[in-house]
Amino acid sequence: MSNKIETIDVNLHYGDFHALKDISLGIPENSVTALIGPSGCGKSTYLRLFNRMNDLIPETRITGKVLLDGENIYKIKANKIDALRRNVGMVFQKPNPFPKSIFENVAYGLRVNGITDKSFIEGQVEKTLHQAALWDEVKDKLKKSAFELSGGQQQRLCIARALAIEPSIILMDEPASALDPISTGKIEDLIFELKAQYTIVIVTHNMQQAGRVSDYTGFFYLGSLIEFGKTRKIFTNPSKQETENYISGRFG
Amino acid sequence: MTHLDSELTMLKADIIDMWRLVLNQMEKGRDALTNFDRDLAEEVVENEKRVNSYELKIDKDCENIFALFQPVATDLRLVLAALKIGNNLERIGDIAASVADFVLDADTDFNKDILEHTKILEMYAVANEMMADTLEAFDQEDTRLARTIFKRDKILDKIDEAALDRVEESIKNYPDQVRNCLLVLSMIRKLERVGDQSKNIAEEIIFYFEAKVLKHKKKKKKEGDE
């Protein structure tokens, strides 16, 4: 399996704070990669490298290479950053639907990208709501406000919204931490289904979740990547003592 | 189907495949004995490696499921039962291969009267039926069928207990077959264990489907405990 994303000797500073230290890592295509580690370990910062979201934080300095399909995304022209973010969808911790109807939430990305073909938009909305395992629950109330949905449904709506513009990578930052166990299960099953078509990188505090959904796991600690490997290996026989201490809850 | 469900379905399929392989080993061992088919006996000995690799695979799959999915309730009991059933099946596989090894130790074919008189073929028939029925009980969630296993183990025990006298008689009747008579005695001692392994498997099946622990319980309780 080839690497969809690759980082080579990446260092990131927020002002004086050295948030990522010499991270070299390849993320395989069409798989789920989980990033785990205690708060402040750098896992979310690392995730935000891939759609250049860290650019929005002042006094951020990045060195090293971040390759997406072999191209260094920190060398691309400024006018290509929009295209990058179209290709790299993101889902956040708290469901953040727009104050619009269910239909318009999913259609939004298409409309801002200049698509006006009504039947294409309708088709795409239905397709992605199916992909996000939400269609059956919302098909009769597409015109209703997205805020009428439950938290779990809102999060699946946000996933549908991310999928509508057909990215190849989906970043998820704690996508289920605000959800109840049933909704969490649905999101996890959805992640498992989606990896056939997308490369998914998920940051999670929930180690069991990393075990359940991911093919590969990276353990971050104090800005360094301590260990990366197949999830099965990491959770049954990690190579580093720090990893074992963390996943078995004997940290510190 | 959830991710865990698909893992459990694969685990079940592997156990059932292993079960069929081991039953097949037992049947071939019996045929190798009755037809004095050395090639078949060698095949059984050779195939033991496949049985062993199934056990390793099931062990690894169970370890992964525990580590990655933390199964609970029925799912947990399935994984626990799978570990133990895999272990018991592997031992039955060992027994099948040991008997085939004994066949290879013989110099001449086994006299039919000796096989009849010592009841080793009846033993094989009962043991193989127990294996087939535990498989069906597992596959069809039939704990009633699983409960019939305990009684049948008695038949094997009785044949085993009487084996020394019967083999002695056979030696007197066929003094030219002393070696084969002794081999048959060794085989009977091995085959008796298949009954114990099948009983353990039946206990695991009942544990899996009903969450009842029958281990170390009195026989009557096991059969009547509905």
Interface residues (C-beta under 8 A of the other chain):
Chain A: G185 E188 D189 F192 Q208 G211 R212 V213 T231 R232 F235 T236
Chain B: T2 H3 L4 E63 N64 A67 L68 F69 Q70
